[in-house]
Amino acid sequence: MAEPTDPWHVEISKTAQRSLRTLPHKFAAAIVEFITGPLAENPYRLSKPLHAELAAWRSARRGDYRVILQIDDDRHLVRVGRIEHRATAYKPR
C-alpha cells in the first residue's frame, strides 16, 4: 500500500485524452500540469464531491475547465474520466 505522502497514480481515460487533444495547447498543457502535479499530490483537497447522477465522481477546477475524476483509495489511484468546459461539464450526456 502507498504511503499517505506519496503522489497518487493518475489514469486518464480515452475520453479525457480526446478532450485534451481538442483544446488549445496552452489550456491542455496547463490542465496536464495540474493533473500530474497538485491534483496527484492531494486529490481530496483540490476536488469536491458531485451529487445526483454524478455522485460517484468528483470535480476539480482548472481555470474555466473541470476535471471530472474518481478516487480509488485502495489502489492510491486518481481516474480522470472527463475534461470539460465549465458550461457543459455537469450536463447529462
Phi and psi restraints in degrees (range 20) as a CNS / XPLOR table:
assign (resid 1 and name C) (resid 2 and name N)
       (resid 2 and name CA) (resid 2 and name C) 1.0 -74.3 20.0 2
assign (resid 2 and name N) (resid 2 and name CA)
       (resid 2 and name C) (resid 3 and name N) 1.0 150.2 20.0 2
assign (resid 2 and name C) (resid 3 and name N)
       (resid 3 and name CA) (resid 3 and name C) 1.0 -73.7 20.0 2
assign (resid 3 and name N) (resid 3 and name CA)
       (resid 3 and name C) (resid 4 and name N) 1.0 150.7 20.0 2
assign (resid 3 and name C) (resid 4 and name N)
       (resid 4 and name CA) (resid 4 and name C) 1.0 -59.3 20.0 2
assign (resid 4 and name N) (resid 4 and name CA)
       (resid 4 and name C) (resid 5 and name N) 1.0 -25.4 20.0 2
assign (resid 4 and name C) (resid 5 and name N)
       (resid 5 and name CA) (resid 5 and name C) 1.0 -89.2 20.0 2
assign (resid 5 and name N) (resid 5 and name CA)
       (resid 5 and name C) (resid 6 and name N) 1.0 -9.2 20.0 2
assign (resid 5 and name C) (resid 6 and name N)
       (resid 6 and name CA) (resid 6 and name C) 1.0 -69.4 20.0 2
assign (resid 6 and name N) (resid 6 and name CA)
       (resid 6 and name C) (resid 7 and name N) 1.0 144.2 20.0 2
assign (resid 6 and name C) (resid 7 and name N)
       (resid 7 and name CA) (resid 7 and name C) 1.0 -64.2 20.0 2
assign (resid 7 and name N) (resid 7 and name CA)
       (resid 7 and name C) (resid 8 and name N) 1.0 149.7 20.0 2
assign (resid 7 and name C) (resid 8 and name N)
       (resid 8 and name CA) (resid 8 and name C) 1.0 -76.0 20.0 2
assign (resid 8 and name N) (resid 8 and name CA)
       (resid 8 and name C) (resid 9 and name N) 1.0 149.6 20.0 2
assign (resid 8 and name C) (resid 9 and name N)
       (resid 9 and name CA) (resid 9 and name C) 1.0 -76.1 20.0 2
assign (resid 9 and name N) (resid 9 and name CA)
       (resid 9 and name C) (resid 10 and name N) 1.0 145.0 20.0 2
assign (resid 9 and name C) (resid 10 and name N)
       (resid 10 and name CA) (resid 10 and name C) 1.0 -119.7 20.0 2
assign (resid 10 and name N) (resid 10 and name CA)
       (resid 10 and name C) (resid 11 and name N) 1.0 131.7 20.0 2
assign (resid 10 and name C) (resid 11 and name N)
       (resid 11 and name CA) (resid 11 and name C) 1.0 -120.8 20.0 2
assign (resid 11 and name N) (resid 11 and name CA)
       (resid 11 and name C) (resid 12 and name N) 1.0 122.8 20.0 2
assign (resid 11 and name C) (resid 12 and name N)
       (resid 12 and name CA) (resid 12 and name C) 1.0 -107.7 20.0 2
assign (resid 12 and name N) (resid 12 and name CA)
       (resid 12 and name C) (resid 13 and name N) 1.0 121.5 20.0 2
assign (resid 12 and name C) (resid 13 and name N)
       (resid 13 and name CA) (resid 13 and name C) 1.0 -66.1 20.0 2
assign (resid 13 and name N) (resid 13 and name CA)
       (resid 13 and name C) (resid 14 and name N) 1.0 162.3 20.0 2
assign (resid 13 and name C) (resid 14 and name N)
       (resid 14 and name CA) (resid 14 and name C) 1.0 -61.3 20.0 2
assign (resid 14 and name N) (resid 14 and name CA)
       (resid 14 and name C) (resid 15 and name N) 1.0 -36.5 20.0 2
assign (resid 14 and name C) (resid 15 and name N)
       (resid 15 and name CA) (resid 15 and name C) 1.0 -62.2 20.0 2
assign (resid 15 and name N) (resid 15 and name CA)
       (resid 15 and name C) (resid 16 and name N) 1.0 -45.3 20.0 2
assign (resid 15 and name C) (resid 16 and name N)
       (resid 16 and name CA) (resid 16 and name C) 1.0 -66.8 20.0 2
assign (resid 16 and name N) (resid 16 and name CA)
       (resid 16 and name C) (resid 17 and name N) 1.0 -38.5 20.0 2
assign (resid 16 and name C) (resid 17 and name N)
       (resid 17 and name CA) (resid 17 and name C) 1.0 -62.5 20.0 2
assign (resid 17 and name N) (resid 17 and name CA)
       (resid 17 and name C) (resid 18 and name N) 1.0 -41.0 20.0 2
assign (resid 17 and name C) (resid 18 and name N)
       (resid 18 and name CA) (resid 18 and name C) 1.0 -63.2 20.0 2
assign (resid 18 and name N) (resid 18 and name CA)
       (resid 18 and name C) (resid 19 and name N) 1.0 -41.3 20.0 2
assign (resid 18 and name C) (resid 19 and name N)
       (resid 19 and name CA) (resid 19 and name C) 1.0 -61.5 20.0 2
assign (resid 19 and name N) (resid 19 and name CA)
       (resid 19 and name C) (resid 20 and name N) 1.0 -42.9 20.0 2
assign (resid 19 and name C) (resid 20 and name N)
       (resid 20 and name CA) (resid 20 and name C) 1.0 -60.9 20.0 2
assign (resid 20 and name N) (resid 20 and name CA)
       (resid 20 and name C) (resid 21 and name N) 1.0 -38.9 20.0 2
assign (resid 20 and name C) (resid 21 and name N)
       (resid 21 and name CA) (resid 21 and name C) 1.0 -66.6 20.0 2
assign (resid 21 and name N) (resid 21 and name CA)
       (resid 21 and name C) (resid 22 and name N) 1.0 -25.7 20.0 2
assign (resid 21 and name C) (resid 22 and name N)
       (resid 22 and name CA) (resid 22 and name C) 1.0 -86.8 20.0 2
assign (resid 22 and name N) (resid 22 and name CA)
       (resid 22 and name C) (resid 23 and name N) 1.0 -12.9 20.0 2
assign (resid 22 and name C) (resid 23 and name N)
       (resid 23 and name CA) (resid 23 and name C) 1.0 -81.6 20.0 2
assign (resid 23 and name N) (resid 23 and name CA)
       (resid 23 and name C) (resid 24 and name N) 1.0 153.5 20.0 2
assign (resid 23 and name C) (resid 24 and name N)
       (resid 24 and name CA) (resid 24 and name C) 1.0 -57.9 20.0 2
assign (resid 24 and name N) (resid 24 and name CA)
       (resid 24 and name C) (resid 25 and name N) 1.0 145.7 20.0 2
assign (resid 24 and name C) (resid 25 and name N)
       (resid 25 and name CA) (resid 25 and name C) 1.0 -52.1 20.0 2
assign (resid 25 and name N) (resid 25 and name CA)
       (resid 25 and name C) (resid 26 and name N) 1.0 -41.1 20.0 2
assign (resid 25 and name C) (resid 26 and name N)
       (resid 26 and name CA) (resid 26 and name C) 1.0 -58.8 20.0 2
assign (resid 26 and name N) (resid 26 and name CA)
       (resid 26 and name C) (resid 27 and name N) 1.0 -44.7 20.0 2
assign (resid 26 and name C) (resid 27 and name N)
       (resid 27 and name CA) (resid 27 and name C) 1.0 -72.1 20.0 2
assign (resid 27 and name N) (resid 27 and name CA)
       (resid 27 and name C) (resid 28 and name N) 1.0 -44.1 20.0 2
assign (resid 27 and name C) (resid 28 and name N)
       (resid 28 and name CA) (resid 28 and name C) 1.0 -60.6 20.0 2
assign (resid 28 and name N) (resid 28 and name CA)
       (resid 28 and name C) (resid 29 and name N) 1.0 -43.4 20.0 2
assign (resid 28 and name C) (resid 29 and name N)
       (resid 29 and name CA) (resid 29 and name C) 1.0 -63.3 20.0 2
assign (resid 29 and name N) (resid 29 and name CA)
       (resid 29 and name C) (resid 30 and name N) 1.0 -41.5 20.0 2
assign (resid 29 and name C) (resid 30 and name N)
       (resid 30 and name CA) (resid 30 and name C) 1.0 -65.0 20.0 2
assign (resid 30 and name N) (resid 30 and name CA)
       (resid 30 and name C) (resid 31 and name N) 1.0 -39.2 20.0 2
assign (resid 30 and name C) (resid 31 and name N)
       (resid 31 and name CA) (resid 31 and name C) 1.0 -68.8 20.0 2
assign (resid 31 and name N) (resid 31 and name CA)
       (resid 31 and name C) (resid 32 and name N) 1.0 -43.2 20.0 2
assign (resid 31 and name C) (resid 32 and name N)
       (resid 32 and name CA) (resid 32 and name C) 1.0 -62.6 20.0 2
assign (resid 32 and name N) (resid 32 and name CA)
       (resid 32 and name C) (resid 33 and name N) 1.0 -42.5 20.0 2
assign (resid 32 and name C) (resid 33 and name N)
       (resid 33 and name CA) (resid 33 and name C) 1.0 -61.6 20.0 2
assign (resid 33 and name N) (resid 33 and name CA)
       (resid 33 and name C) (resid 34 and name N) 1.0 -40.3 20.0 2
assign (resid 33 and name C) (resid 34 and name N)
       (resid 34 and name CA) (resid 34 and name C) 1.0 -64.5 20.0 2
assign (resid 34 and name N) (resid 34 and name CA)
       (resid 34 and name C) (resid 35 and name N) 1.0 -46.0 20.0 2
assign (resid 34 and name C) (resid 35 and name N)
       (resid 35 and name CA) (resid 35 and name C) 1.0 -64.4 20.0 2
assign (resid 35 and name N) (resid 35 and name CA)
       (resid 35 and name C) (resid 36 and name N) 1.0 -44.8 20.0 2
assign (resid 35 and name C) (resid 36 and name N)
       (resid 36 and name CA) (resid 36 and name C) 1.0 -84.5 20.0 2
assign (resid 36 and name N) (resid 36 and name CA)
       (resid 36 and name C) (resid 37 and name N) 1.0 -11.6 20.0 2
assign (resid 36 and name C) (resid 37 and name N)
       (resid 37 and name CA) (resid 37 and name C) 1.0 -104.7 20.0 2
assign (resid 37 and name N) (resid 37 and name CA)
       (resid 37 and name C) (resid 38 and name N) 1.0 -100.6 20.0 2
assign (resid 37 and name C) (resid 38 and name N)
       (resid 38 and name CA) (resid 38 and name C) 1.0 -57.5 20.0 2
assign (resid 38 and name N) (resid 38 and name CA)
       (resid 38 and name C) (resid 39 and name N) 1.0 -40.8 20.0 2
assign (resid 38 and name C) (resid 39 and name N)
       (resid 39 and name CA) (resid 39 and name C) 1.0 -65.7 20.0 2
assign (resid 39 and name N) (resid 39 and name CA)
       (resid 39 and name C) (resid 40 and name N) 1.0 -39.5 20.0 2
assign (resid 39 and name C) (resid 40 and name N)
       (resid 40 and name CA) (resid 40 and name C) 1.0 -69.3 20.0 2
assign (resid 40 and name N) (resid 40 and name CA)
       (resid 40 and name C) (resid 41 and name N) 1.0 -24.6 20.0 2
assign (resid 40 and name C) (resid 41 and name N)
       (resid 41 and name CA) (resid 41 and name C) 1.0 -75.6 20.0 2
assign (resid 41 and name N) (resid 41 and name CA)
       (resid 41 and name C) (resid 42 and name N) 1.0 -41.5 20.0 2
assign (resid 41 and name C) (resid 42 and name N)
       (resid 42 and name CA) (resid 42 and name C) 1.0 -152.9 20.0 2
assign (resid 42 and name N) (resid 42 and name CA)
       (resid 42 and name C) (resid 43 and name N) 1.0 78.8 20.0 2
assign (resid 42 and name C) (resid 43 and name N)
       (resid 43 and name CA) (resid 43 and name C) 1.0 -65.6 20.0 2
assign (resid 43 and name N) (resid 43 and name CA)
       (resid 43 and name C) (resid 44 and name N) 1.0 -29.9 20.0 2
assign (resid 43 and name C) (resid 44 and name N)
       (resid 44 and name CA) (resid 44 and name C) 1.0 -69.7 20.0 2
assign (resid 44 and name N) (resid 44 and name CA)
       (resid 44 and name C) (resid 45 and name N) 1.0 -37.0 20.0 2
assign (resid 44 and name C) (resid 45 and name N)
       (resid 45 and name CA) (resid 45 and name C) 1.0 -70.7 20.0 2
assign (resid 45 and name N) (resid 45 and name CA)
       (resid 45 and name C) (resid 46 and name N) 1.0 -33.4 20.0 2
assign (resid 45 and name C) (resid 46 and name N)
       (resid 46 and name CA) (resid 46 and name C) 1.0 -98.6 20.0 2
assign (resid 46 and name N) (resid 46 and name CA)
       (resid 46 and name C) (resid 47 and name N) 1.0 6.8 20.0 2
assign (resid 46 and name C) (resid 47 and name N)
       (resid 47 and name CA) (resid 47 and name C) 1.0 -134.1 20.0 2
assign (resid 47 and name N) (resid 47 and name CA)
       (resid 47 and name C) (resid 48 and name N) 1.0 162.1 20.0 2
assign (resid 47 and name C) (resid 48 and name N)
       (resid 48 and name CA) (resid 48 and name C) 1.0 -126.7 20.0 2
assign (resid 48 and name N) (resid 48 and name CA)
       (resid 48 and name C) (resid 49 and name N) 1.0 148.6 20.0 2
assign (resid 48 and name C) (resid 49 and name N)
       (resid 49 and name CA) (resid 49 and name C) 1.0 -70.5 20.0 2
assign (resid 49 and name N) (resid 49 and name CA)
       (resid 49 and name C) (resid 50 and name N) 1.0 146.4 20.0 2
assign (resid 49 and name C) (resid 50 and name N)
       (resid 50 and name CA) (resid 50 and name C) 1.0 -98.8 20.0 2
assign (resid 50 and name N) (resid 50 and name CA)
       (resid 50 and name C) (resid 51 and name N) 1.0 172.6 20.0 2
assign (resid 50 and name C) (resid 51 and name N)
       (resid 51 and name CA) (resid 51 and name C) 1.0 -127.9 20.0 2
assign (resid 51 and name N) (resid 51 and name CA)
       (resid 51 and name C) (resid 52 and name N) 1.0 177.0 20.0 2
assign (resid 51 and name C) (resid 52 and name N)
       (resid 52 and name CA) (resid 52 and name C) 1.0 56.5 20.0 2
assign (resid 52 and name N) (resid 52 and name CA)
       (resid 52 and name C) (resid 53 and name N) 1.0 -130.4 20.0 2
assign (resid 52 and name C) (resid 53 and name N)
       (resid 53 and name CA) (resid 53 and name C) 1.0 -70.0 20.0 2
assign (resid 53 and name N) (resid 53 and name CA)
       (resid 53 and name C) (resid 54 and name N) 1.0 -11.7 20.0 2
assign (resid 53 and name C) (resid 54 and name N)
       (resid 54 and name CA) (resid 54 and name C) 1.0 -102.2 20.0 2
assign (resid 54 and name N) (resid 54 and name CA)
       (resid 54 and name C) (resid 55 and name N) 1.0 19.3 20.0 2
assign (resid 54 and name C) (resid 55 and name N)
       (resid 55 and name CA) (resid 55 and name C) 1.0 -60.8 20.0 2
assign (resid 55 and name N) (resid 55 and name CA)
       (resid 55 and name C) (resid 56 and name N) 1.0 -24.7 20.0 2
assign (resid 55 and name C) (resid 56 and name N)
       (resid 56 and name CA) (resid 56 and name C) 1.0 -80.4 20.0 2
assign (resid 56 and name N) (resid 56 and name CA)
       (resid 56 and name C) (resid 57 and name N) 1.0 -3.7 20.0 2
assign (resid 56 and name C) (resid 57 and name N)
       (resid 57 and name CA) (resid 57 and name C) 1.0 -114.1 20.0 2
assign (resid 57 and name N) (resid 57 and name CA)
       (resid 57 and name C) (resid 58 and name N) 1.0 164.5 20.0 2
assign (resid 57 and name C) (resid 58 and name N)
       (resid 58 and name CA) (resid 58 and name C) 1.0 -127.3 20.0 2
assign (resid 58 and name N) (resid 58 and name CA)
       (resid 58 and name C) (resid 59 and name N) 1.0 162.7 20.0 2
assign (resid 58 and name C) (resid 59 and name N)
       (resid 59 and name CA) (resid 59 and name C) 1.0 -129.3 20.0 2
assign (resid 59 and name N) (resid 59 and name CA)
       (resid 59 and name C) (resid 60 and name N) 1.0 136.2 20.0 2
assign (resid 59 and name C) (resid 60 and name N)
       (resid 60 and name CA) (resid 60 and name C) 1.0 -123.2 20.0 2
assign (resid 60 and name N) (resid 60 and name CA)
       (resid 60 and name C) (resid 61 and name N) 1.0 139.5 20.0 2
assign (resid 60 and name C) (resid 61 and name N)
       (resid 61 and name CA) (resid 61 and name C) 1.0 -92.1 20.0 2
assign (resid 61 and name N) (resid 61 and name CA)
       (resid 61 and name C) (resid 62 and name N) 1.0 138.6 20.0 2
assign (resid 61 and name C) (resid 62 and name N)
       (resid 62 and name CA) (resid 62 and name C) 1.0 -142.0 20.0 2
assign (resid 62 and name N) (resid 62 and name CA)
       (resid 62 and name C) (resid 63 and name N) 1.0 96.4 20.0 2
assign (resid 62 and name C) (resid 63 and name N)
       (resid 63 and name CA) (resid 63 and name C) 1.0 63.6 20.0 2
assign (resid 63 and name N) (resid 63 and name CA)
       (resid 63 and name C) (resid 64 and name N) 1.0 -130.0 20.0 2
assign (resid 63 and name C) (resid 64 and name N)
       (resid 64 and name CA) (resid 64 and name C) 1.0 -86.5 20.0 2
assign (resid 64 and name N) (resid 64 and name CA)
       (resid 64 and name C) (resid 65 and name N) 1.0 4.2 20.0 2
assign (resid 64 and name C) (resid 65 and name N)
       (resid 65 and name CA) (resid 65 and name C) 1.0 -109.4 20.0 2
assign (resid 65 and name N) (resid 65 and name CA)
       (resid 65 and name C) (resid 66 and name N) 1.0 153.0 20.0 2
assign (resid 65 and name C) (resid 66 and name N)
       (resid 66 and name CA) (resid 66 and name C) 1.0 -120.5 20.0 2
assign (resid 66 and name N) (resid 66 and name CA)
       (resid 66 and name C) (resid 67 and name N) 1.0 133.5 20.0 2
assign (resid 66 and name C) (resid 67 and name N)
       (resid 67 and name CA) (resid 67 and name C) 1.0 -100.9 20.0 2
assign (resid 67 and name N) (resid 67 and name CA)
       (resid 67 and name C) (resid 68 and name N) 1.0 113.5 20.0 2
assign (resid 67 and name C) (resid 68 and name N)
       (resid 68 and name CA) (resid 68 and name C) 1.0 -94.3 20.0 2
assign (resid 68 and name N) (resid 68 and name CA)
       (resid 68 and name C) (resid 69 and name N) 1.0 122.5 20.0 2
assign (resid 68 and name C) (resid 69 and name N)
       (resid 69 and name CA) (resid 69 and name C) 1.0 -142.1 20.0 2
assign (resid 69 and name N) (resid 69 and name CA)
       (resid 69 and name C) (resid 70 and name N) 1.0 164.3 20.0 2
assign (resid 69 and name C) (resid 70 and name N)
       (resid 70 and name CA) (resid 70 and name C) 1.0 -124.3 20.0 2
assign (resid 70 and name N) (resid 70 and name CA)
       (resid 70 and name C) (resid 71 and name N) 1.0 148.8 20.0 2
assign (resid 70 and name C) (resid 71 and name N)
       (resid 71 and name CA) (resid 71 and name C) 1.0 -116.6 20.0 2
assign (resid 71 and name N) (resid 71 and name CA)
       (resid 71 and name C) (resid 72 and name N) 1.0 125.4 20.0 2
assign (resid 71 and name C) (resid 72 and name N)
       (resid 72 and name CA) (resid 72 and name C) 1.0 -107.4 20.0 2
assign (resid 72 and name N) (resid 72 and name CA)
       (resid 72 and name C) (resid 73 and name N) 1.0 99.5 20.0 2
assign (resid 72 and name C) (resid 73 and name N)
       (resid 73 and name CA) (resid 73 and name C) 1.0 -62.8 20.0 2
assign (resid 73 and name N) (resid 73 and name CA)
       (resid 73 and name C) (resid 74 and name N) 1.0 -39.6 20.0 2
assign (resid 73 and name C) (resid 74 and name N)
       (resid 74 and name CA) (resid 74 and name C) 1.0 -61.9 20.0 2
assign (resid 74 and name N) (resid 74 and name CA)
       (resid 74 and name C) (resid 75 and name N) 1.0 -39.2 20.0 2
assign (resid 74 and name C) (resid 75 and name N)
       (resid 75 and name CA) (resid 75 and name C) 1.0 -97.9 20.0 2
assign (resid 75 and name N) (resid 75 and name CA)
       (resid 75 and name C) (resid 76 and name N) 1.0 0.4 20.0 2
assign (resid 75 and name C) (resid 76 and name N)
       (resid 76 and name CA) (resid 76 and name C) 1.0 53.3 20.0 2
assign (resid 76 and name N) (resid 76 and name CA)
       (resid 76 and name C) (resid 77 and name N) 1.0 52.7 20.0 2
assign (resid 76 and name C) (resid 77 and name N)
       (resid 77 and name CA) (resid 77 and name C) 1.0 -130.4 20.0 2
assign (resid 77 and name N) (resid 77 and name CA)
       (resid 77 and name C) (resid 78 and name N) 1.0 137.1 20.0 2
assign (resid 77 and name C) (resid 78 and name N)
       (resid 78 and name CA) (resid 78 and name C) 1.0 -109.4 20.0 2
assign (resid 78 and name N) (resid 78 and name CA)
       (resid 78 and name C) (resid 79 and name N) 1.0 120.4 20.0 2
assign (resid 78 and name C) (resid 79 and name N)
       (resid 79 and name CA) (resid 79 and name C) 1.0 -103.1 20.0 2
assign (resid 79 and name N) (resid 79 and name CA)
       (resid 79 and name C) (resid 80 and name N) 1.0 116.1 20.0 2
assign (resid 79 and name C) (resid 80 and name N)
       (resid 80 and name CA) (resid 80 and name C) 1.0 -89.2 20.0 2
assign (resid 80 and name N) (resid 80 and name CA)
       (resid 80 and name C) (resid 81 and name N) 1.0 115.8 20.0 2
assign (resid 80 and name C) (resid 81 and name N)
       (resid 81 and name CA) (resid 81 and name C) 1.0 -92.6 20.0 2
assign (resid 81 and name N) (resid 81 and name CA)
       (resid 81 and name C) (resid 82 and name N) 1.0 -39.2 20.0 2
assign (resid 81 and name C) (resid 82 and name N)
       (resid 82 and name CA) (resid 82 and name C) 1.0 -148.7 20.0 2
assign (resid 82 and name N) (resid 82 and name CA)
       (resid 82 and name C) (resid 83 and name N) 1.0 154.5 20.0 2
assign (resid 82 and name C) (resid 83 and name N)
       (resid 83 and name CA) (resid 83 and name C) 1.0 -131.5 20.0 2
assign (resid 83 and name N) (resid 83 and name CA)
       (resid 83 and name C) (resid 84 and name N) 1.0 117.7 20.0 2
assign (resid 83 and name C) (resid 84 and name N)
       (resid 84 and name CA) (resid 84 and name C) 1.0 -137.0 20.0 2
assign (resid 84 and name N) (resid 84 and name CA)
       (resid 84 and name C) (resid 85 and name N) 1.0 156.4 20.0 2
assign (resid 84 and name C) (resid 85 and name N)
       (resid 85 and name CA) (resid 85 and name C) 1.0 -66.4 20.0 2
assign (resid 85 and name N) (resid 85 and name CA)
       (resid 85 and name C) (resid 86 and name N) 1.0 147.8 20.0 2
assign (resid 85 and name C) (resid 86 and name N)
       (resid 86 and name CA) (resid 86 and name C) 1.0 -59.6 20.0 2
assign (resid 86 and name N) (resid 86 and name CA)
       (resid 86 and name C) (resid 87 and name N) 1.0 -26.3 20.0 2
assign (resid 86 and name C) (resid 87 and name N)
       (resid 87 and name CA) (resid 87 and name C) 1.0 -68.1 20.0 2
assign (resid 87 and name N) (resid 87 and name CA)
       (resid 87 and name C) (resid 88 and name N) 1.0 -26.5 20.0 2
assign (resid 87 and name C) (resid 88 and name N)
       (resid 88 and name CA) (resid 88 and name C) 1.0 -120.1 20.0 2
assign (resid 88 and name N) (resid 88 and name CA)
       (resid 88 and name C) (resid 89 and name N) 1.0 -2.0 20.0 2
assign (resid 88 and name C) (resid 89 and name N)
       (resid 89 and name CA) (resid 89 and name C) 1.0 -61.2 20.0 2
assign (resid 89 and name N) (resid 89 and name CA)
       (resid 89 and name C) (resid 90 and name N) 1.0 -34.6 20.0 2
assign (resid 89 and name C) (resid 90 and name N)
       (resid 90 and name CA) (resid 90 and name C) 1.0 -106.7 20.0 2
assign (resid 90 and name N) (resid 90 and name CA)
       (resid 90 and name C) (resid 91 and name N) 1.0 5.4 20.0 2
assign (resid 90 and name C) (resid 91 and name N)
       (resid 91 and name CA) (resid 91 and name C) 1.0 -79.8 20.0 2
assign (resid 91 and name N) (resid 91 and name CA)
       (resid 91 and name C) (resid 92 and name N) 1.0 143.3 20.0 2
assign (resid 91 and name C) (resid 92 and name N)
       (resid 92 and name CA) (resid 92 and name C) 1.0 -62.8 20.0 2
assign (resid 92 and name N) (resid 92 and name CA)
       (resid 92 and name C) (resid 93 and name N) 1.0 150.1 20.0 2
